């Protein structure tokens, strides 16, 4: 129960911080440079689609890797002596 409530506390802190500065991601401290907002820092549609496609390729590779590792290392270990430690 403690883990759930501490996770909710952290999530609530991040959510309230994001809501309080919305839509500014990085507010400006001077009048020369404008503040960075979610609209002028977002990537274009092509870049986001390329990133999403590579995410699914990487996810597939991770699933394949862990499946192979599970098959290689499954089963009962023999009684192997490791010497005196």
N, CA, C and O atoms as a CHARMM CRD file, in Angstrom:
* protein
*
  340
    1    1 UNK  N      0.82000  -1.18500   0.00000 PROA 1      0.00000
    2    1 UNK  CA     0.00000   0.00000   0.00000 PROA 1      0.00000
    3    1 UNK  C      0.86800   1.25500   0.00000 PROA 1      0.00000
    4    1 UNK  O      0.52700   2.26100  -0.62100 PROA 1      0.00000
    5    2 UNK  N      1.99500   1.17900   0.70700 PROA 2      0.00000
    6    2 UNK  CA     2.88600   2.33300   0.75600 PROA 2      0.00000
    7    2 UNK  C      3.44500   2.70100  -0.60200 PROA 2      0.00000
    8    2 UNK  O      3.58900   3.87900  -0.92900 PROA 2      0.00000
    9    3 UNK  N      3.76200   1.67500  -1.39800 PROA 3      0.00000
   10    3 UNK  CA     4.29000   1.94000  -2.73400 PROA 3      0.00000
   11    3 UNK  C      3.25300   2.64200  -3.60600 PROA 3      0.00000
   12    3 UNK  O      3.58000   3.56700  -4.35000 PROA 3      0.00000
   13    4 UNK  N      2.01300   2.20100  -3.50900 PROA 4      0.00000
   14    4 UNK  CA     0.94400   2.79100  -4.32300 PROA 4      0.00000
   15    4 UNK  C      0.76600   4.26300  -3.95500 PROA 4      0.00000
   16    4 UNK  O      0.69700   5.11900  -4.83700 PROA 4      0.00000
   17    5 UNK  N      0.69000   4.55800  -2.65500 PROA 5      0.00000
   18    5 UNK  CA     0.45900   5.93700  -2.23900 PROA 5      0.00000
   19    5 UNK  C      1.65900   6.84000  -2.50700 PROA 5      0.00000
   20    5 UNK  O      1.48500   8.01400  -2.83400 PROA 5      0.00000
   21    6 UNK  N      2.87100   6.31100  -2.37300 PROA 6      0.00000
   22    6 UNK  CA     4.03700   7.13700  -2.69200 PROA 6      0.00000
   23    6 UNK  C      4.12100   7.38600  -4.19200 PROA 6      0.00000
   24    6 UNK  O      4.53200   8.46800  -4.61300 PROA 6      0.00000
   25    7 UNK  N      3.74100   6.40600  -5.00400 PROA 7      0.00000
   26    7 UNK  CA     3.71100   6.60400  -6.45400 PROA 7      0.00000
   27    7 UNK  C      2.65100   7.63200  -6.83900 PROA 7      0.00000
   28    7 UNK  O      2.89000   8.47900  -7.70000 PROA 7      0.00000
   29    8 UNK  N      1.47400   7.55900  -6.20000 PROA 8      0.00000
   30    8 UNK  CA     0.42800   8.54400  -6.45900 PROA 8      0.00000
   31    8 UNK  C      0.86000   9.94100  -6.02700 PROA 8      0.00000
   32    8 UNK  O      0.53600  10.92800  -6.68700 PROA 8      0.00000
   33    9 UNK  N      1.58100  10.02300  -4.93400 PROA 9      0.00000
   34    9 UNK  CA     2.08500  11.31200  -4.46600 PROA 9      0.00000
   35    9 UNK  C      3.04800  11.92700  -5.48200 PROA 9      0.00000
   36    9 UNK  O      2.94500  13.11300  -5.79500 PROA 9      0.00000
   37   10 UNK  N      3.97900  11.13100  -5.99300 PROA 10     0.00000
   38   10 UNK  CA     4.92600  11.62500  -6.98500 PROA 10     0.00000
   39   10 UNK  C      4.22000  12.00000  -8.28200 PROA 10     0.00000
   40   10 UNK  O      4.50500  13.04700  -8.86400 PROA 10     0.00000
   41   11 UNK  N      3.30600  11.15800  -8.73400 PROA 11     0.00000
   42   11 UNK  CA     2.56200  11.45700  -9.94900 PROA 11     0.00000
   43   11 UNK  C      1.73100  12.73300  -9.78400 PROA 11     0.00000
   44   11 UNK  O      1.65100  13.55100 -10.70000 PROA 11     0.00000
   45   12 UNK  N      1.12000  12.89500  -8.62400 PROA 12     0.00000
   46   12 UNK  CA     0.34300  14.09800  -8.36700 PROA 12     0.00000
   47   12 UNK  C      1.20300  15.34700  -8.34700 PROA 12     0.00000
   48   12 UNK  O      0.77600  16.40200  -8.81500 PROA 12     0.00000
   49   13 UNK  N      2.41000  15.23900  -7.81200 PROA 13     0.00000
   50   13 UNK  CA     3.32900  16.37500  -7.82100 PROA 13     0.00000
   51   13 UNK  C      3.73600  16.77300  -9.21700 PROA 13     0.00000
   52   13 UNK  O      3.75900  17.95700  -9.55300 PROA 13     0.00000
   53   14 UNK  N      4.05900  15.77800 -10.03900 PROA 14     0.00000
   54   14 UNK  CA     4.42900  16.07100 -11.42900 PROA 14     0.00000
   55   14 UNK  C      3.24700  16.63700 -12.20400 PROA 14     0.00000
   56   14 UNK  O      3.40900  17.57500 -12.98400 PROA 14     0.00000
   57   15 UNK  N      2.05400  16.07100 -11.99500 PROA 15     0.00000
   58   15 UNK  CA     0.87500  16.52600 -12.71500 PROA 15     0.00000
   59   15 UNK  C      0.50200  17.95000 -12.32100 PROA 15     0.00000
   60   15 UNK  O      0.14900  18.75300 -13.18400 PROA 15     0.00000
   61   16 UNK  N      0.57400  18.27400 -11.04000 PROA 16     0.00000
   62   16 UNK  CA     0.22800  19.63300 -10.61500 PROA 16     0.00000
   63   16 UNK  C      1.26500  20.64600 -11.09800 PROA 16     0.00000
   64   16 UNK  O      0.91600  21.78400 -11.41300 PROA 16     0.00000
   65   17 UNK  N      2.52500  20.24800 -11.16000 PROA 17     0.00000
   66   17 UNK  CA     3.55600  21.14500 -11.70300 PROA 17     0.00000
   67   17 UNK  C      3.32200  21.40600 -13.18500 PROA 17     0.00000
   68   17 UNK  O      3.40700  22.54700 -13.64100 PROA 17     0.00000
   69   18 UNK  N      3.02700  20.35200 -13.93400 PROA 18     0.00000
   70   18 UNK  CA     2.76900  20.51900 -15.37300 PROA 18     0.00000
   71   18 UNK  C      1.51500  21.35900 -15.60400 PROA 18     0.00000
   72   18 UNK  O      1.48600  22.18400 -16.51600 PROA 18     0.00000
   73   19 UNK  N      0.49100  21.16000 -14.79500 PROA 19     0.00000
   74   19 UNK  CA    -0.75000  21.92000 -14.97200 PROA 19     0.00000
   75   19 UNK  C     -0.55800  23.39200 -14.61900 PROA 19     0.00000
   76   19 UNK  O     -1.20800  24.25900 -15.20200 PROA 19     0.00000
   77   20 UNK  N      0.32400  23.67500 -13.67300 PROA 20     0.00000
   78   20 UNK  CA     0.50000  25.06300 -13.24900 PROA 20     0.00000
   79   20 UNK  C      1.28200  25.89500 -14.25900 PROA 20     0.00000
   80   20 UNK  O      1.11500  27.11400 -14.30500 PROA 20     0.00000
   81   21 UNK  N      2.13100  25.26500 -15.07000 PROA 21     0.00000
   82   21 UNK  CA     2.91200  26.03300 -16.05300 PROA 21     0.00000
   83   21 UNK  C      2.38300  25.86500 -17.47400 PROA 21     0.00000
   84   21 UNK  O      2.94700  26.43500 -18.40800 PROA 21     0.00000
   85   22 UNK  N      1.30800  25.09000 -17.65600 PROA 22     0.00000
   86   22 UNK  CA     0.74800  24.86200 -18.99300 PROA 22     0.00000
   87   22 UNK  C      0.34600  26.17800 -19.62500 PROA 22     0.00000
   88   22 UNK  O     -0.25500  26.99600 -18.92900 PROA 22     0.00000
   89   23 UNK  N      0.62700  26.44300 -20.87400 PROA 23     0.00000
   90   23 UNK  CA     1.27400  25.64700 -21.91400 PROA 23     0.00000
   91   23 UNK  C      2.77500  25.88800 -21.99600 PROA 23     0.00000
   92   23 UNK  O      3.41900  25.42900 -22.93900 PROA 23     0.00000
   93   24 UNK  N      3.34300  26.59800 -21.02600 PROA 24     0.00000
   94   24 UNK  CA     4.77600  26.89100 -21.09700 PROA 24     0.00000
   95   24 UNK  C      5.57800  25.70700 -20.56800 PROA 24     0.00000
   96   24 UNK  O      5.31400  25.19700 -19.47900 PROA 24     0.00000
   97   25 UNK  N      6.55600  25.28400 -21.35200 PROA 25     0.00000
   98   25 UNK  CA     7.45200  24.21800 -20.92900 PROA 25     0.00000
   99   25 UNK  C      8.60600  24.81800 -20.13100 PROA 25     0.00000
  100   25 UNK  O      9.00700  24.28200 -19.09800 PROA 25     0.00000
  101   26 UNK  N      9.12900  25.92500 -20.62100 PROA 26     0.00000
  102   26 UNK  CA    10.22800  26.62900 -19.96800 PROA 26     0.00000
  103   26 UNK  C      9.93700  28.12200 -20.02100 PROA 26     0.00000
  104   26 UNK  O     10.17400  28.75600 -21.04900 PROA 26     0.00000
  105   27 UNK  N      9.43100  28.69200 -18.93900 PROA 27     0.00000
  106   27 UNK  CA     9.11100  30.12100 -18.94800 PROA 27     0.00000
  107   27 UNK  C     10.36500  30.97500 -19.11900 PROA 27     0.00000
  108   27 UNK  O     11.44200  30.61500 -18.64300 PROA 27     0.00000
  109   28 UNK  N     10.21700  32.09100 -19.79000 PROA 28     0.00000
  110   28 UNK  CA    11.33400  33.00200 -20.02300 PROA 28     0.00000
  111   28 UNK  C     11.52100  33.91600 -18.82000 PROA 28     0.00000
  112   28 UNK  O     10.55400  34.31800 -18.17300 PROA 28     0.00000
  113   29 UNK  N     12.77300  34.23700 -18.53100 PROA 29     0.00000
  114   29 UNK  CA    13.06900  35.13700 -17.41100 PROA 29     0.00000
  115   29 UNK  C     13.40900  36.54000 -17.88500 PROA 29     0.00000
  116   29 UNK  O     13.66600  37.42300 -17.06600 PROA 29     0.00000
  117   30 UNK  N     13.41400  36.75900 -19.19800 PROA 30     0.00000
  118   30 UNK  CA    13.69700  38.08800 -19.72500 PROA 30     0.00000
  119   30 UNK  C     12.76500  38.39000 -20.89700 PROA 30     0.00000
  120   30 UNK  O     12.00400  37.52600 -21.33300 PROA 30     0.00000
  121   31 UNK  N     12.83000  39.60500 -21.39600 PROA 31     0.00000
  122   31 UNK  CA    11.93400  39.99000 -22.48600 PROA 31     0.00000
  123   31 UNK  C     12.56300  39.78500 -23.86600 PROA 31     0.00000
  124   31 UNK  O     11.89800  39.99700 -24.88000 PROA 31     0.00000
  125   32 UNK  N     13.81800  39.38000 -23.91700 PROA 32     0.00000
  126   32 UNK  CA    14.49900  39.19000 -25.19900 PROA 32     0.00000
  127   32 UNK  C     14.13000  37.83600 -25.81300 PROA 32     0.00000
  128   32 UNK  O     13.77800  37.75300 -26.98900 PROA 32     0.00000
  129   33 UNK  N     14.21500  36.79100 -25.01000 PROA 33     0.00000
  130   33 UNK  CA    13.92500  35.44300 -25.49600 PROA 33     0.00000
  131   33 UNK  C     12.50500  35.05000 -25.10200 PROA 33     0.00000
  132   33 UNK  O     12.13200  35.18400 -23.93700 PROA 33     0.00000
  133   34 UNK  N     11.70700  34.56800 -26.05400 PROA 34     0.00000
  134   34 UNK  CA    10.34300  34.14800 -25.69600 PROA 34     0.00000
  135   34 UNK  C     10.35700  32.83600 -24.91300 PROA 34     0.00000
  136   34 UNK  O     11.32000  32.07100 -24.96700 PROA 34     0.00000
  137   35 UNK  N      9.28000  32.59900 -24.19400 PROA 35     0.00000
  138   35 UNK  CA     9.14800  31.34900 -23.44400 PROA 35     0.00000
  139   35 UNK  C      8.94000  30.18400 -24.40500 PROA 35     0.00000
  140   35 UNK  O      8.36100  30.34000 -25.47900 PROA 35     0.00000
  141   36 UNK  N      9.42000  29.02300 -24.00000 PROA 36     0.00000
  142   36 UNK  CA     9.19600  27.82400 -24.80400 PROA 36     0.00000
  143   36 UNK  C      7.84800  27.23300 -24.40900 PROA 36     0.00000
  144   36 UNK  O      7.62100  26.92600 -23.23900 PROA 36     0.00000
  145   37 UNK  N      6.96300  27.07500 -25.37100 PROA 37     0.00000
  146   37 UNK  CA     5.65000  26.49700 -25.11500 PROA 37     0.00000
  147   37 UNK  C      5.55700  25.12200 -25.76400 PROA 37     0.00000
  148   37 UNK  O      6.43400  24.72500 -26.53200 PROA 37     0.00000
  149   38 UNK  N      4.49400  24.40500 -25.45000 PROA 38     0.00000
  150   38 UNK  CA     4.33500  23.07200 -26.04700 PROA 38     0.00000
  151   38 UNK  C      4.08800  23.15400 -27.53700 PROA 38     0.00000
  152   38 UNK  O      4.24800  22.16400 -28.25100 PROA 38     0.00000
  153   39 UNK  N      3.69700  24.32700 -28.01400 PROA 39     0.00000
  154   39 UNK  CA     3.40400  24.48000 -29.43800 PROA 39     0.00000
  155   39 UNK  C      4.66700  24.78500 -30.25800 PROA 39     0.00000
  156   39 UNK  O      4.77000  24.34500 -31.40300 PROA 39     0.00000
  157   40 UNK  N      5.62200  25.52500 -29.69500 PROA 40     0.00000
  158   40 UNK  CA     6.81300  25.84200 -30.48700 PROA 40     0.00000
  159   40 UNK  C      7.99900  24.91100 -30.20600 PROA 40     0.00000
  160   40 UNK  O      9.06100  25.09000 -30.80100 PROA 40     0.00000
  161   41 UNK  N      7.84500  23.91700 -29.31100 PROA 41     0.00000
  162   41 UNK  CA     8.92100  22.94100 -29.09000 PROA 41     0.00000
  163   41 UNK  C      8.56000  21.55300 -29.61500 PROA 41     0.00000
  164   41 UNK  O      9.38600  20.64100 -29.57100 PROA 41     0.00000
  165   42 UNK  N      7.33900  21.38500 -30.11000 PROA 42     0.00000
  166   42 UNK  CA     6.91200  20.07300 -30.58900 PROA 42     0.00000
  167   42 UNK  C      7.60100  19.73400 -31.90700 PROA 42     0.00000
  168   42 UNK  O      7.85400  20.61000 -32.73300 PROA 42     0.00000
  169   43 UNK  N      7.89600  18.46100 -32.08600 PROA 43     0.00000
  170   43 UNK  CA     8.48000  17.99700 -33.34000 PROA 43     0.00000
  171   43 UNK  C      7.40400  17.95600 -34.41400 PROA 43     0.00000
  172   43 UNK  O      6.20800  17.94800 -34.12200 PROA 43     0.00000
  173   44 UNK  N      7.85400  17.92900 -35.66200 PROA 44     0.00000
  174   44 UNK  CA     6.86200  17.86500 -36.74300 PROA 44     0.00000
  175   44 UNK  C      6.32000  16.44700 -36.87600 PROA 44     0.00000
  176   44 UNK  O      6.83200  15.51400 -36.25900 PROA 44     0.00000
  177   45 UNK  N      5.28500  16.29700 -37.68300 PROA 45     0.00000
  178   45 UNK  CA     4.58300  15.01900 -37.78500 PROA 45     0.00000
  179   45 UNK  C      5.47100  13.91400 -38.33900 PROA 45     0.00000
  180   45 UNK  O      5.36900  12.76600 -37.90600 PROA 45     0.00000
  181   46 UNK  N      6.33700  14.24300 -39.28500 PROA 46     0.00000
  182   46 UNK  CA     7.22000  13.23000 -39.87400 PROA 46     0.00000
  183   46 UNK  C      8.18000  12.66300 -38.82400 PROA 46     0.00000
  184   46 UNK  O      8.36900  11.44900 -38.74200 PROA 46     0.00000
  185   47 UNK  N      8.78100  13.54100 -38.02700 PROA 47     0.00000
  186   47 UNK  CA     9.71600  13.08000 -36.99900 PROA 47     0.00000
  187   47 UNK  C      9.04300  12.20600 -35.95700 PROA 47     0.00000
  188   47 UNK  O      9.62200  11.22200 -35.49800 PROA 47     0.00000
  189   48 UNK  N      7.82200  12.56200 -35.58300 PROA 48     0.00000
  190   48 UNK  CA     7.09200  11.75100 -34.61300 PROA 48     0.00000
  191   48 UNK  C      6.71200  10.39200 -35.18800 PROA 48     0.00000
  192   48 UNK  O      6.73500   9.39100 -34.47200 PROA 48     0.00000
  193   49 UNK  N      6.36400  10.34500 -36.46400 PROA 49     0.00000
  194   49 UNK  CA     6.00400   9.06300 -37.07100 PROA 49     0.00000
  195   49 UNK  C      7.22700   8.15600 -37.20300 PROA 49     0.00000
  196   49 UNK  O      7.12500   6.94700 -36.99700 PROA 49     0.00000
  197   50 UNK  N      8.37400   8.72700 -37.54200 PROA 50     0.00000
  198   50 UNK  CA     9.61100   7.92700 -37.61400 PROA 50     0.00000
  199   50 UNK  C      9.96200   7.38200 -36.23600 PROA 50     0.00000
  200   50 UNK  O     10.33200   6.21500 -36.10400 PROA 50     0.00000
  201   51 UNK  N      9.84900   8.21600 -35.21700 PROA 51     0.00000
  202   51 UNK  CA    10.12800   7.76200 -33.85600 PROA 51     0.00000
  203   51 UNK  C      9.18700   6.66500 -33.40500 PROA 51     0.00000
  204   51 UNK  O      9.61100   5.72000 -32.73900 PROA 51     0.00000
  205   52 UNK  N      7.92000   6.77500 -33.75700 PROA 52     0.00000
  206   52 UNK  CA     6.94800   5.75200 -33.38600 PROA 52     0.00000
  207   52 UNK  C      7.23500   4.44100 -34.09000 PROA 52     0.00000
  208   52 UNK  O      7.13800   3.37300 -33.48500 PROA 52     0.00000
  209   53 UNK  N      7.59100   4.51700 -35.37500 PROA 53     0.00000
  210   53 UNK  CA     7.93500   3.28700 -36.10700 PROA 53     0.00000
  211   53 UNK  C      9.16000   2.60800 -35.50700 PROA 53     0.00000
  212   53 UNK  O      9.16300   1.38800 -35.34500 PROA 53     0.00000
  213   54 UNK  N     10.19100   3.36300 -35.17700 PROA 54     0.00000
  214   54 UNK  CA    11.38300   2.77500 -34.56300 PROA 54     0.00000
  215   54 UNK  C     11.09500   2.23100 -33.17200 PROA 54     0.00000
  216   54 UNK  O     11.72400   1.26500 -32.74100 PROA 54     0.00000
  217   55 UNK  N     10.14300   2.84700 -32.46200 PROA 55     0.00000
  218   55 UNK  CA     9.76500   2.33100 -31.14500 PROA 55     0.00000
  219   55 UNK  C      9.20100   0.92400 -31.27000 PROA 55     0.00000
  220   55 UNK  O      9.56000   0.04500 -30.48500 PROA 55     0.00000
  221   56 UNK  N      8.31500   0.69400 -32.25500 PROA 56     0.00000
  222   56 UNK  CA     7.72400  -0.63100 -32.41500 PROA 56     0.00000
  223   56 UNK  C      8.76300  -1.65300 -32.86800 PROA 56     0.00000
  224   56 UNK  O      8.70200  -2.81500 -32.46700 PROA 56     0.00000
  225   57 UNK  N      9.70600  -1.23700 -33.69200 PROA 57     0.00000
  226   57 UNK  CA    10.78800  -2.14600 -34.10400 PROA 57     0.00000
  227   57 UNK  C     11.64600  -2.51100 -32.89800 PROA 57     0.00000
  228   57 UNK  O     11.99600  -3.67800 -32.71900 PROA 57     0.00000
  229   58 UNK  N     11.98700  -1.52900 -32.07300 PROA 58     0.00000
  230   58 UNK  CA    12.79900  -1.79300 -30.88600 PROA 58     0.00000
  231   58 UNK  C     12.04100  -2.66100 -29.88800 PROA 58     0.00000
  232   58 UNK  O     12.63100  -3.54200 -29.26200 PROA 58     0.00000
  233   59 UNK  N     10.74200  -2.42200 -29.73400 PROA 59     0.00000
  234   59 UNK  CA     9.93800  -3.24200 -28.82800 PROA 59     0.00000
  235   59 UNK  C      9.91500  -4.68900 -29.28400 PROA 59     0.00000
  236   59 UNK  O     10.01400  -5.60000 -28.46100 PROA 59     0.00000
  237   60 UNK  N      9.78700  -4.91000 -30.57700 PROA 60     0.00000
  238   60 UNK  CA     9.81900  -6.26700 -31.11400 PROA 60     0.00000
  239   60 UNK  C     11.17600  -6.92700 -30.84400 PROA 60     0.00000
  240   60 UNK  O     11.23300  -8.09600 -30.46300 PROA 60     0.00000
  241   61 UNK  N     12.26000  -6.18600 -31.04100 PROA 61     0.00000
  242   61 UNK  CA    13.59000  -6.74300 -30.77800 PROA 61     0.00000
  243   61 UNK  C     13.77900  -7.08700 -29.30400 PROA 61     0.00000
  244   61 UNK  O     14.39900  -8.10100 -28.98300 PROA 61     0.00000
  245   62 UNK  N     13.25600  -6.26200 -28.41100 PROA 62     0.00000
  246   62 UNK  CA    13.36200  -6.54500 -26.97700 PROA 62     0.00000
  247   62 UNK  C     12.58000  -7.79600 -26.60700 PROA 62     0.00000
  248   62 UNK  O     13.05700  -8.62200 -25.82800 PROA 62     0.00000
  249   63 UNK  N     11.38300  -7.93900 -27.16000 PROA 63     0.00000
  250   63 UNK  CA    10.58100  -9.13200 -26.87900 PROA 63     0.00000
  251   63 UNK  C     11.29000 -10.38600 -27.39100 PROA 63     0.00000
  252   63 UNK  O     11.33300 -11.40200 -26.69700 PROA 63     0.00000
  253   64 UNK  N     11.84200 -10.31700 -28.59400 PROA 64     0.00000
  254   64 UNK  CA    12.58000 -11.46200 -29.14700 PROA 64     0.00000
  255   64 UNK  C     13.79500 -11.77600 -28.28100 PROA 64     0.00000
  256   64 UNK  O     14.06400 -12.94500 -28.00200 PROA 64     0.00000
  257   65 UNK  N     14.53500 -10.75100 -27.85100 PROA 65     0.00000
  258   65 UNK  CA    15.72300 -10.95600 -27.02000 PROA 65     0.00000
  259   65 UNK  C     15.36900 -11.65000 -25.70900 PROA 65     0.00000
  260   65 UNK  O     16.02500 -12.61600 -25.32100 PROA 65     0.00000
  261   66 UNK  N     14.33100 -11.15900 -25.02400 PROA 66     0.00000
  262   66 UNK  CA    13.97100 -11.75400 -23.74400 PROA 66     0.00000
  263   66 UNK  C     13.39000 -13.15000 -23.91000 PROA 66     0.00000
  264   66 UNK  O     13.55300 -13.99300 -23.02800 PROA 66     0.00000
  265   67 UNK  N     12.71700 -13.40800 -25.02100 PROA 67     0.00000
  266   67 UNK  CA    12.21800 -14.75900 -25.28400 PROA 67     0.00000
  267   67 UNK  C     13.37700 -15.72500 -25.47700 PROA 67     0.00000
  268   67 UNK  O     13.35900 -16.83100 -24.93700 PROA 67     0.00000
  269   68 UNK  N     14.37400 -15.32000 -26.23500 PROA 68     0.00000
  270   68 UNK  CA    15.55200 -16.17400 -26.44100 PROA 68     0.00000
  271   68 UNK  C     16.28900 -16.38900 -25.12400 PROA 68     0.00000
  272   68 UNK  O     16.70200 -17.50900 -24.82600 PROA 68     0.00000
  273   69 UNK  N     16.45900 -15.33700 -24.33700 PROA 69     0.00000
  274   69 UNK  CA    17.14600 -15.47900 -23.05800 PROA 69     0.00000
  275   69 UNK  C     16.38300 -16.39800 -22.11500 PROA 69     0.00000
  276   69 UNK  O     16.99200 -17.17900 -21.38400 PROA 69     0.00000
  277   70 UNK  N     15.07100 -16.31500 -22.12300 PROA 70     0.00000
  278   70 UNK  CA    14.27000 -17.19100 -21.27100 PROA 70     0.00000
  279   70 UNK  C     14.44500 -18.64200 -21.68800 PROA 70     0.00000
  280   70 UNK  O     14.58400 -19.51800 -20.83400 PROA 70     0.00000
  281   71 UNK  N     14.44000 -18.90600 -22.98500 PROA 71     0.00000
  282   71 UNK  CA    14.58800 -20.28200 -23.46400 PROA 71     0.00000
  283   71 UNK  C     15.98700 -20.82100 -23.20000 PROA 71     0.00000
  284   71 UNK  O     16.14700 -22.00500 -22.90400 PROA 71     0.00000
  285   72 UNK  N     16.99500 -19.97100 -23.30500 PROA 72     0.00000
  286   72 UNK  CA    18.36800 -20.42400 -23.07900 PROA 72     0.00000
  287   72 UNK  C     18.60300 -20.76700 -21.61300 PROA 72     0.00000
  288   72 UNK  O     19.26100 -21.76200 -21.31000 PROA 72     0.00000
  289   73 UNK  N     18.07400 -19.95700 -20.70400 PROA 73     0.00000
  290   73 UNK  CA    18.38100 -20.12100 -19.28800 PROA 73     0.00000
  291   73 UNK  C     17.27800 -20.79900 -18.48200 PROA 73     0.00000
  292   73 UNK  O     17.36100 -20.83200 -17.25400 PROA 73     0.00000
  293   74 UNK  N     16.24400 -21.34100 -19.13400 PROA 74     0.00000
  294   74 UNK  CA    15.18400 -21.99700 -18.37600 PROA 74     0.00000
  295   74 UNK  C     15.65500 -23.36900 -17.90600 PROA 74     0.00000
  296   74 UNK  O     16.62000 -23.92300 -18.43200 PROA 74     0.00000
  297   75 UNK  N     14.97300 -23.89400 -16.92600 PROA 75     0.00000
  298   75 UNK  CA    15.30200 -25.21500 -16.42600 PROA 75     0.00000
  299   75 UNK  C     16.00700 -25.14300 -15.08900 PROA 75     0.00000
  300   75 UNK  O     16.36500 -24.07300 -14.59800 PROA 75     0.00000
  301   76 UNK  N     16.19000 -26.29900 -14.53000 PROA 76     0.00000
  302   76 UNK  CA    16.79900 -26.41900 -13.21500 PROA 76     0.00000
  303   76 UNK  C     18.31600 -26.39500 -13.33600 PROA 76     0.00000
  304   76 UNK  O     18.89800 -27.00100 -14.23600 PROA 76     0.00000
  305   77 UNK  N     18.93500 -25.68500 -12.41400 PROA 77     0.00000
  306   77 UNK  CA    20.39900 -25.66000 -12.40600 PROA 77     0.00000
  307   77 UNK  C     20.93800 -26.93300 -11.77700 PROA 77     0.00000
  308   77 UNK  O     20.35800 -27.46700 -10.83100 PROA 77     0.00000
  309   78 UNK  N     22.04400 -27.40800 -12.30500 PROA 78     0.00000
  310   78 UNK  CA    22.69900 -28.56500 -11.71000 PROA 78     0.00000
  311   78 UNK  C     23.41600 -28.14300 -10.45000 PROA 78     0.00000
  312   78 UNK  O     23.63300 -26.95500 -10.21100 PROA 78     0.00000
  313   79 UNK  N     23.77400 -29.10000  -9.66200 PROA 79     0.00000
  314   79 UNK  CA    24.52400 -28.82400  -8.43700 PROA 79     0.00000
  315   79 UNK  C     25.98400 -28.62000  -8.81100 PROA 79     0.00000
  316   79 UNK  O     26.78600 -29.55300  -8.80200 PROA 79     0.00000
  317   80 UNK  N     26.30500 -27.37500  -9.13900 PROA 80     0.00000
  318   80 UNK  CA    27.64700 -27.04300  -9.59300 PROA 80     0.00000
  319   80 UNK  C     28.41300 -26.47000  -8.42200 PROA 80     0.00000
  320   80 UNK  O     27.93900 -25.55700  -7.74600 PROA 80     0.00000
  321   81 UNK  N     29.60400 -27.00800  -8.18100 PROA 81     0.00000
  322   81 UNK  CA    30.43000 -26.48900  -7.11100 PROA 81     0.00000
  323   81 UNK  C     31.21600 -25.26800  -7.59800 PROA 81     0.00000
  324   81 UNK  O     31.85400 -25.31800  -8.65000 PROA 81     0.00000
  325   82 UNK  N     31.16900 -24.19900  -6.85100 PROA 82     0.00000
  326   82 UNK  CA    31.87700 -22.97500  -7.22200 PROA 82     0.00000
  327   82 UNK  C     33.14700 -22.78700  -6.40400 PROA 82     0.00000
  328   82 UNK  O     33.73700 -21.70700  -6.41400 PROA 82     0.00000
  329   83 UNK  N     33.56500 -23.81200  -5.70700 PROA 83     0.00000
  330   83 UNK  CA    34.76600 -23.68600  -4.90700 PROA 83     0.00000
  331   83 UNK  C     34.45200 -23.09100  -3.55300 PROA 83     0.00000
  332   83 UNK  O     33.29700 -22.81000  -3.23100 PROA 83     0.00000
  333   84 UNK  N     35.47700 -22.90800  -2.77900 PROA 84     0.00000
  334   84 UNK  CA    35.29800 -22.33000  -1.43900 PROA 84     0.00000
  335   84 UNK  C     35.36500 -20.81700  -1.51700 PROA 84     0.00000
  336   84 UNK  O     36.37800 -20.25000  -1.92800 PROA 84     0.00000
  337   85 UNK  N     34.30000 -20.18100  -1.12900 PROA 85     0.00000
  338   85 UNK  CA    34.25300 -18.72700  -1.12400 PROA 85     0.00000
  339   85 UNK  C     33.93600 -18.23500   0.24500 PROA 85     0.00000
  340   85 UNK  O     33.85000 -17.02600   0.46200 PROA 85     0.00000
